[in-house]
């Protein structure tokens, strides 16, 4: 009944609810196959479309709504109960039904940390009032108050045998207590900032603590001696935990990173990156194979401990997630948030025991390109990273870190061995494409670098910034020339394939052509819009430009004569490129579309839809069979640039559904004017459209399969009683 209620609520207000067959066809097509509704009804709808997750969207198994922001949570050892703490109360919940069992009686203010004893009979809490409290789980009555800290208690934990408690406080101390007597056994001093998190090792011989002083410290639990200090000068430590075997420690930092350490040597083993907000909580799975983390970015993420790959991103909270924990059997994860909810998640994926890790940029994509052999894609983002991807699988090959500002432009060298990037940090950087090592940092710009390109022989680099175009020696990094002529920001630069010319476009509505040897310049006459992108044809005979006035222009590169004007976009054009054979032009726009044009006639050949925000960059693959695009929606998409093929297997009013289907503004997939199936927004945003071959995004992706489906006038055949 609970799943049926969720199912009904999810679709009750949707456009699909106005049509009974469409409701079931749409709803069942996307509902998770492991849930009761599908198990009971799915077999009666054998001919509906199906969604194939590239990275499954996780739906919480249980939602517990509270009246206050959640600050801390924990599972009971038998997984039957959940304890939550908030600013005004602490409640014990039934982990199966989500019903409240009892409230902790007495003190009800400012809970920072809660934990069950190993036998589940006691609960401990740390709070604003500087006290550690022990409670009876069954009755909710307070048993003891432990006095000793002089500022708020931020973290508490039981030893594995339940005989001791460790607590950390903003007073910079770690304290160890006897559970039976409430007596303080030891006070561990050394941190120079507030202690935010503490944990016992599984054998209770060691304690790890994290602090705002940016260090982790490992202590001997029996003597109180500091054994090791793990220092990372990137931000305060917000959460720590030992692995079940005691060999590793995981820590969360305010700099958005999760870090894994060797507990014996103190060596950093790996750094897990993907969150876009400070880490608030970390935990190991009971088998030690996975790590779960929560963050101010409203997400919960699951990582492979050994590889550091992100396995899942659990997104449903609407405010900062403050605490996460695994169940003792490792099958569930709970998360508590300032949005006043506790969510329980299935820690396994619905369809794959070894899920593909979620990858992608954490901010808008600004520039994309193919390697010369077409095997790799490079992308730059406002998240300050340059990332290289396998063009076939979408797997991350490497990430290039070093820029301190938004990446604005990226390009491969002609031999594919180097990468060039420009950034708002005013630098141009040259990287080894095979290792990710930075080779050179070209300094000389005094404002953001907006565009970079490399000559066909690989000897020179051109870059644009405010009103200047800079020429560099690619091998030495020496600046060769500054070209002046523009009166507003230079937005795009390019070398002609024959190496004889350089072109630059600007927000001053001009396009300048420069002789690559003499630097003599001439202006293309006739541009009336702010220029955003420029590119040469493969034979260097033509130039294509895009501008904010929604137009794509084609020019004769030798005479400067205007040849054609391509109209179709409904917002500013952001990027343009020629195919390798020169027969096609691709353009993208803030209108969220990618257009493919016949370069000779100017006819629109394809309109590629799928991005959910403005598209910022496009490029053809070297064989012209594929197009890559990057968007403000933080995804990189690869498209089939070849002629359309019919999608076989779907009977639609005695027609085959071809690849011209679109999703309308209400979320309906429409083909030949007929509404086929409705997609909720959460699916729409990550759905592979007809020409999509690949989507690289931290949000995952879904492919819809119409094979053997019966829609349109044949919808009644979807049902089999």
Secondary structure, DSSP 8 states (H G I E B T S, - for coil): -HHHHHHHHHHHTSGGGGSHHHHHHHHHHHS-TTSHHHHHHGGG-TTS-EEEESS-----SEEEE-SS-EEEEEE-TTSSEEEEEESS-EEEEETTT--EEEE--S--S-EEEEEE-TTSSEEEEEETTS-EEEEETTT--EEEEE---SS-EEEEEE-TTSSEEEEEETTS-EEEEETTT--EEEEE---SS-EEEEEE-TTSSEEEEEETTSEEEEEETTT--EEEEEE-TTS-EEEEEE-TTSSEEEEEETTS-EEEEETTT--EEEEE---SS-EEEEEE-TTSSEEEEEETTSEEEEEETTT--EEEEEE--SS-EEEEEE-TTSSEEEEEETTSEEEEEESS-SS-TT-------SS-EEEEEE-TTSSEEEEEETTS-EEEEETTT--EEEEE---SS-EEEEEE-TTSSEEEEEETTSEEEEEETTT--EEEEEE--SS---EEEE-TTSSEEEEE-SSEEEEEETTT--EEEEEE--SS-EEEEEE-TTSSEEEEEETTS-EEEEETTT--EEE-TT--S-EEEEEE-TTSSEEEEEETTSEEEEEETTT--EEEEEE--SS-EEEEEE-TTSSEEEEEETTSEEEEEETTT--EEEEEE--SS-EEEEEE-TTSSEEEEEETTS-EEEEE-S-----TT-EETTEE--TT-EE-TTSEEEETTEEEEE--HHHHTTB--TTEEEEE-TT--EEEE-TT-EEGGGGGGG---
